Amino acid sequence: MAIDMNAVREHIRGLLIALGDDPDREGLRDTPDRVARMYCEVFDGMNYTNKELAEMFDKTFEEDISSSSNDMVIVRDIEFFSYCEHHMALMYDMKATVAYIPKGKVIGLSKIARICDMVGKRLQLQERIGSDIAEIMQMITGSEDIAVIISANHSCMTARGIKKPSAKTLTTTLRGRFETDGDMQNRLFMMTR
């Protein structure tokens, strides 16, 4: 599904009118086009399914990396953003920690950050972001043992409504042994504090 830039331009122009402003005044004249271009960038992830993202970022290295099946790879503090599907409000100061237990191959580390970016570039729920990242990681690595921890501020809570600027939302998505093995969970949470 491609973003319809002409429709975005038309609707932003209509929104400016609905807000009581003049879309033909100098400061707003190019706003519909600027917003359409911005939406193409910040919502680029909407153009792809999780399966397509997994194919796009499937860069792994077959390795005999360990004799232990409990070795973890953890990438912390991956900064990205998203937009809440309920208010189209920015989710910001968002950081993800993605962990997995390799199963005969490892993924290129930058690919984990790229997956987070693209999943974030959709109208989203923070809970779904974690699930989408975990699903894509499972497809690429072949590992069932995936964990995704996300913290973020939501402008729908900080700038409007309840207006609690220091409120932060934390979500965890645990798959495989991260979900069922208490010792594995404790190790993960100790290493990601």
C-alpha positions in Angstrom: 0.0 0.0 0.0 1.6 3.3 -1.1 0.8 6.5 0.7 -1.4 8.7 -1.5 0.4 12.1 -1.4 -2.3 13.9 -3.3 -5.0 12.8 -0.9 -2.8 13.8 2.1 -2.2 17.3 0.6 -6.0 17.7 0.0 -6.9 16.6 3.5 -4.3 18.7 5.2 -5.5 21.7 3.3 -9.1 20.9 4.4 -7.9 20.4 8.0 -6.3 23.9 8.0 -9.6 25.3 6.8 -11.5 23.3 9.4 -9.1 24.7 12.1 -10.2 28.2 10.9 -7.0 29.2 9.2 -6.2 30.3 5.6 -4.2 27.6 3.8 -3.3 30.3 1.1 -1.5 32.6 3.5 2.3 32.7 3.1 3.2 30.6 6.2 0.7 27.8 5.3 0.9 27.8 1.5 3.4 24.9 1.2 2.2 23.2 4.4 0.0 20.5 2.7 3.0 19.5 0.5 5.5 19.5 3.4 3.1 17.4 5.6 2.6 14.9 2.7 6.3 14.5 2.2 6.8 14.2 6.0 4.1 11.5 6.2 5.7 9.5 3.4 8.9 9.5 5.5 7.5 8.9 9.0 4.9 6.4 7.9 7.2 4.4 5.5 6.7 1.3 7.6 3.0 1.2 6.6 4.2 0.2 3.1 5.5 -3.2 4.3 4.2 -6.3 6.1 6.2 -7.9 8.9 7.1 -10.7 6.4 8.4 -8.1 3.9 10.4 -6.4 6.6 11.9 -9.7 7.6 12.9 -10.3 4.0 14.3 -6.8 3.7 16.6 -7.1 6.8 17.4 -10.8 6.6 21.2 -10.4 6.9 22.4 -13.2 9.1 25.7 -14.9 9.6 25.9 -18.7 10.1 28.1 -19.2 13.1 29.0 -21.8 15.5 29.0 -19.1 18.1 28.7 -21.0 21.4 28.5 -24.3 23.0 25.9 -22.9 25.4 22.3 -22.6 24.3 21.7 -19.8 26.9 24.0 -17.2 25.4 22.1 -13.9 24.8 22.6 -11.1 22.3 21.2 -7.9 23.6 21.1 -4.5 21.8 20.0 -1.8 24.2 18.8 1.8 24.0 17.7 1.7 20.3 16.2 5.2 19.9 13.2 5.5 17.5 9.7 7.1 17.4 6.2 6.2 16.4 2.8 7.7 16.2 -0.2 6.5 18.3 -3.0 5.2 16.2 -5.6 6.6 18.6 -4.7 10.3 18.4 -2.0 10.2 15.7 0.2 11.7 18.5 3.9 11.3 18.7 5.5 8.6 20.9 8.9 10.0 21.7 12.0 9.4 23.8 11.3 5.8 22.7 14.0 3.3 23.4 13.9 -0.4 22.6 16.0 -3.2 24.0 16.0 -6.3 21.8 17.4 -9.6 23.0 17.6 -13.1 21.4 19.3 -16.4 21.9 21.0 -17.3 18.7 20.1 -20.6 17.0 23.1 -21.3 14.7 23.1 -17.8 13.2 23.3 -14.2 14.2 21.7 -11.1 12.7 23.7 -8.0 11.7 23.3 -5.7 14.7 22.4 -2.6 12.6 19.5 -4.7 11.2 17.9 -4.9 14.7 17.9 -1.1 14.8 16.5 -0.8 11.3 13.7 -3.2 12.2 12.8 -1.0 15.2 12.7 2.1 13.0 10.5 0.6 10.3 8.1 -1.0 12.8 7.8 2.4 14.4 7.0 4.1 11.1 3.4 3.0 11.3 0.3 4.1 13.2 0.9 1.9 16.2 0.3 0.9 19.7 3.4 0.5 21.8 2.3 -3.1 22.7 2.1 -4.0 19.0 5.5 -2.5 18.3 7.1 -5.0 20.6 5.1 -7.9 19.1 6.0 -6.8 15.6 9.7 -6.6 16.4 9.6 -10.0 18.1 7.8 -11.6 15.1 10.3 -10.2 12.6 13.2 -11.2 14.7 11.8 -14.8 15.0 11.4 -14.9 11.2 15.0 -13.8 10.5 16.9 -15.6 13.2 14.9 -18.8 13.5 15.0 -18.4 17.2 11.9 -18.6 19.3 13.7 -16.9 22.2 13.1 -13.2 21.7 12.6 -10.3 24.1 11.6 -6.7 23.4 11.5 -4.1 26.1 10.3 -0.6 25.1 10.0 2.6 27.1 8.4 5.8 25.7 6.6 9.0 26.4 3.3 9.5 24.6 2.3 13.0 23.7 -1.4 11.9 23.9 -0.7 11.7 27.7 2.0 14.4 28.1 0.7 17.3 26.0 -3.1 16.8 26.0 -5.7 15.2 28.2 -4.3 14.3 31.5 -1.0 16.2 30.8 1.5 14.2 32.8 4.8 15.1 31.2 6.9 12.7 33.2 4.7 9.7 32.6 6.6 7.0 30.7 5.1 3.7 29.4 7.1 0.5 29.6 6.2 -2.6 27.7 7.7 -6.1 27.5 7.2 -8.7 24.8 8.7 -12.1 25.8 8.8 -15.1 23.5 10.1 -18.6 24.0 12.3 -19.2 27.0 12.2 -15.5 27.9 8.5 -16.0 28.7 8.8 -19.4 30.4 12.2 -19.5 32.1 12.3 -17.4 35.3 16.1 -17.5 35.5 16.4 -16.4 31.9 14.0 -13.5 32.6 16.0 -12.5 35.7 19.2 -12.5 33.7 17.6 -10.4 31.0 16.2 -7.8 33.4 19.4 -7.6 35.4 21.4 -7.0 32.2 19.0 -4.4 30.8 18.5 -2.2 33.9 
